[in-house]
Amino acid sequence: MAKVCDITGKRPRVGNNVSHANNKTKRRFYPNLHKKSFYVPEEDAWITLRVSTKALKTINKKGITAVLKEAQDNGMIVIK
């Protein structure tokens, strides 16, 4: 399963481990993803999303329906 946030589209980033001797080896920075269920009152249904902590804060601030509409407009999710 891809490590991608369903709302924000955050993906793993690539960087370097840097040792004390300044040796560099490749590493990945993963987003802080959580599987979370949300209740959508307009649909009268529960949906499960993999969201980053930033997306959780956005959902708490704006509400799930507004965030889902924004994500659909940006092409991140497809709502049937």
N, C-alpha and C positions, 0 to 999 in steps of 0.2 A: 504494500500500500504506500502511495506517495506521501511524503511528509509535507503537505501543503494545507494551509488554512483555507477553509471553505468560504470565508467571508472576505478576508483581506488579500488572499493570494500569496501570503508569505511563504517562501521556499527556503531550503537550506542554502547557505552562502559558503563560499570557499575561501580559505585563508591559510595561514601558516602557523605551525607550532614553532616557536623560536626558543632555542636552548640558551643556556648561559654562555656557551661558546659561539652563539649567533648562528648555529646550524638551523636551517629551515626545512621543515617537512610539511607536506600538505595535510590539511585537516578540514573538517566541515563544521559549520556553526548551524545547528538545527533550531527551528522555531519552537517555542514552548507551546505545544499543542495539547489540547484536552478534548476528549469525546464528551459531549454535553447534549442533553435533551432539552428542548425548549417547547413550551406550549404556545401555539398560535391560535388565539381566540377567534379570529376571522375564519379560519379553516376548521376550527374545533378539532384540532389534531396536534399530536406531539411529533416533532421532527428531531432527528439526531444529526448533529454537525460536529466536525473536527475543527475547533476554533483555537486561535492563539489567545493569550491572555489579553492582548491589546483589543482583540475583537470582543472579548467578554466585557471589557470596560465600556466599549462603544455600545454594546447591546444593553447594558445596564443604564447607560445615559440616554440613548435615543429610543429604545424599545425594539423588540424583535422584528415587528412588521416593517418599520422604517428601514432597518438595517438590511433585511431581506430584499426590500424593493431596491435599495441602493446597489446591493450586490448583483441583482438581476440586471439593472441598468448598465453596470460595468462589465457584465458578461462573466462574472465569477461563478454564478449558479444558475441553473435552469429550473424554474418553477412551472409545474404542469397545470 
